Amino acid sequence: MTKQSNTTVALFSGGLDSATATAMAKEAGEEVIGLSFDYGQRHRRELKAAIELAKHLELTEHQIININLSSWGGSSLTDLNQKLPIEGVIKDLIPSTYVPGRNTVFIAIGLSLAEARGANKLVLGINAMDYSGYPDCRPDYLKAYQNLANLASKAGRDGNGIHLWAPLIHWKKTQIVEEALRLGIPIEKTWSCYSNKDIPCGVCDSCRIRNEALQKLGRLDLCSTKQL
């Protein structure tokens, strides 16, 4: 397939970070293909958000792949018998919301789609500042995966490797919110909460981090309230 230099695949969860990274690719003039996953997560509500946001951002294509990581659990996001942590982020502790191998699996599938579509980039909304404990959101992980991607694909071996682009990896959450607002992303339509409810819980780690950033920026109208 002839390589299309302006085509990008975005890992598109329906959350604030992935929507922002995707919109940044669109602003750069890229034709963006969204890739979402139904992986057995308790917060499947994010897929509804992804569908709505894909339409809002006018993505060229939106794929939703079913890969059931809940079959073996190992995370409070994929095992309903585990309780979500609500004590707040604890520095240097990998939280129970870490899903074993999730980003490794998602990026691999994203690279497959990108190569098949002749895309030049795979856009990731990962952020190391908020979750320093997540091993698959760190710069050294991304660097190593880029090396693997270059070695593991025909495109890479031909010198046209797919670039793993994580524009938000070093950003603070307030910076991400400011960028989302600048790009006109309907933040109220994004979904970050880890609970399996119809409205954000307001107390899980993801809600806490999001609310704190919104409060610092004076956007109380976009904050979720405690529901648990």
Disulfide bonds with the S-S distance in Angstrom:
none
